[in-house]
């Protein structure tokens, strides 16, 4: 199946020179199709353009690994200059992450180096149907996640859903926020993506050190519960961080208490000296 998808990638602009805003043509092949979930593999239809894309595909994952990553993706909404940051929002619910994981895993297993894994999730709940769409791919041993639309309400009679199906990495609306991850220490970069086209709003692209994350998760899974204290050798990375934060908080409280005691002692010494100096000589 051939679809028109615009690309703001440098290689797309260079190779397709003269094509203007229409952009290159992509060819796609379905991997997972359902009422609410669509996962496909997309690549440039032009062989010369496709040859210029060299992703680290295919790649082997487990459903649990994909779900662990998808469930930790979050969004930080855009703020005004003097606004306090609101709590982050999850990109996928636990149910959505479970629905999407098998298709993404299978797509990576069969993906060619020239392909992107694209996805579309529709949510019929709420006052209006909403759509979430984007792409994932591996490059330079890092996982890239592009989020073009996140729970964007679909306006009836406008062809919004058809537009997303034609190009999952093309945003329907303006920038909604920044894609992030928890724990944030695994994020190596966050930047703007123009894969959806240079004439449309940009998307947020996250670059993730997924190898370190998965190694940490495997280490945690290999340690039986209760056999390794958090923060000690053998403990999980996240548990160690939590233990370290707890220790730091306890130390801060102890230092504050010590300062209070020293201040009280200094005040008592000053009071005694004052009383001693006020006594008349014998």
N, C-alpha and C positions, 0 to 999 in steps of 0.2 A: 504494500500500500504506500503510495507516495503522497506526501503532504507538503505544503508550503510552510516553512518555518524560517523566520528571519534570525540572523545571528550577528551579535556584536563582537564576537571573538576576532582578534586581530587577524588570525589566519583566514577566517571567513571573509573579512573585508578585503584582504589582499588578493586572495585567490579569485573571489567573485567580482573583482573590480569592474565597475560599470553597471552592476546589477541594481544599484541604488537601494532604496528601502525595501524592495521586494525580497531581497536576500536570497540565499541559496535554497535549493529544494532538498528536503530530507526524505529518506525512505525509512519506514518503521516496520517492525515485526512484533506481533503481540506475544506476551509471555503469560500474563494473568488477566482474565477478563471476567468481571462480575457486575452486579447491579450498582455497587458503590466503589469498586476498586478496579483500576486499570493500570497495568504495568507493561511497558513496551521497551524495546531497544530501538534507538534512533541513530542514524548516521547520515552524512551528506550523500545525496544521490550521485553527485559528480565524483567519479573515482579519483580524480586529481585532488579534490578537496578532502575526500575521505582518507587518502594516503597521508595527508599532513597531520592527522590526529593519531597520536600514539598513547593511548591510555594503558594502564596496567591490567588489561583484561585478556583472558578470563581470570576469575578469582574464585576461590572456594571459601564459603561461609557456612555457618550453621544458622538455623532459624533463630536460635537463642542469641547468637551474636548480633545478628541484624536487629532483632527486637530490642536488645540492650542499648544499641546506639540510637535507634529511632525514638525510644521512650525517654531518652535523656536530652533530646533537642528541645530548646526553649527559645522564646522570643522576648526581646527587650523592646518595649514600645518606644517610639520616638517621643522626646520630651521637649517642653518649652525651656527657655533659658533658666528660669528660676523654679522649675518644677522638681519635686522630689521624685526619684525613680519609683515607679509602681512595681509590684511583684511581677516576676517573669511569668509568662504563660507557656504551657506545654504546647508543642507543635502538634503532636499526635496524642490522643487518648490511649490508654492501655489497650482498648479494644481495636482501635485503628492500627496501632503498631503491630498487634498480633495478626490482623488481616493483611497488612502490607508485607510483612516479613517473608513469607514463602515466595511470593512473586519476585521480590527484590533479590533474594538468595538465588533463585533459579535464573534470573536475568544475568547476574554476575557470573554464574557458572557457564553460561553459553555466550556471553558477550565477546565481541571482537574488539581489538584495540581501537578501532575507529568509532565505536559506539558509545552512546550515553544511555544510562538507565533512566527512563522517564516514568513518572507516576501521576495519577489523578485519583483523588478521593472525593466523593460527593457525600454530603450530609443532608438528608431530607428533613431533619428535625429543626425546630425553631419556626419563626414566622415566615422565613423564606429559605429555599434550598441554598446550600453554601458549597464552595469548592476549595480544595487544597491541592496544589500541584507544584511540580518541580522536577529536579533531576539529581542523580548521584553518579559519581564516577571515581575511579582510582587513577591518580597521577603522581609520579615521583614518591611512591610509597605513602601517600596521604589520601584520605578519603575526602572528597569534595561534595558538599551538599548545597544545592541551589534551591531556594524556596521562592517561587514566583508569586503564588497566591496562597493565602492562609485564611480559610473559613470566610472567603469573600462571598457575600450574598449575590445570588444570581437574579438579575432583573428579568422578569417574565417578558417574553416577546422580543428580547434584544439580541438573541443569539449568543449570549455570554458563554454558555456551556459548549456550544459548537466551536467557539473561538479557542477555548481552553483545550478541547479535544484535538483541534488542529495544531495547536502549539502549546504544550504543557508548561513551557518555560517562559511564556509571554504573560506578563502581569496584566490583569484587567483594570486595576486601579493604581493609584500612586503608592509611594513607599509607605509601608505600615510599621516598620521597625527593623531591628537588627537580629539576625539569626545568631544563636549562641548555643552553649552546651554546658551541662552540669555533670561532673566538675569542670570548671573552666580551664584547669591546668592542661587539659588535653587539646585545647584550641591553639593552633599555630598561626592562624590568620583569619581575618574576616574582612571581606571587601565587596565592592559593588560588582555585580555581574550584568553584562549586556547580552547574554546569550539569547534572550528573547527578542532582540532587535534594538538598534540604536534610536529608533523613532518612537519607542514606547518607554514607560517608566522602567527603571532598573530593578533588579532583584538583589537579594542579599545572599552572598556565597560564603560558606563556612569551610575552612580547611582544618581537618581533624587528624591528630596523631592516633589513629584507631589501633595501631599495633600495640602501643603502650597501654591503652585502655583495655584491650582484650587480654593482654598479658596479666594485668592487674586483676581482672575478673577471673581468669583461670586460676591464678594464685589463691584468690579468696575461696574459690570453689574446691580447691584441693586440700584446704585446711579444715579438718573436722571442727564442728562448733565446740567452743570451750577449750580447745587444746592450745590455742595461742592467744595471748592477751592482746588487745588492740594496742598498736603502737610499739609492740615488741617484735623481734625477728620472727617471721612466719605469719604475722598478721596482715590483713588486707590493707591496700593503700588508702582507701576511704576511711576505714576504721582507724588506721594509724593517724590520719589527719584529725579525726574527731577526738582521739585520745590526747593528741598534742595540744589541741585547742583547750581541752578540759584542764590539762596540766598548766597551761599558760594562765588560764583564768584563776586557777587555785593559787598559783604563785603571785599573781597580781593582788589577789585578796589578802594573802599573807603579808606582802610588802605594805599594802595599805594599813593593815592592822599594826604592823611593826612601827610604821611612821606615826600612827596615832598614839601608841604606847610611848614612843620617844618624846613626842610633843607633850604628853601628860607628865612624863618624868621631868622634862625641862621646866615645865610650869611649876611643878612641885619644888624643884631646886631653887627656882627664882623666888618662890614664896618663902622658903626657909631662910634664904639669904636676906630677904627684906625684913623678916622678923628678927633675925640676929642683929642686923645693923640698927634696928629701932630700939634695942634694949639699952638702958643707961649703963655706963661703966661702973664697976664696983670699986 
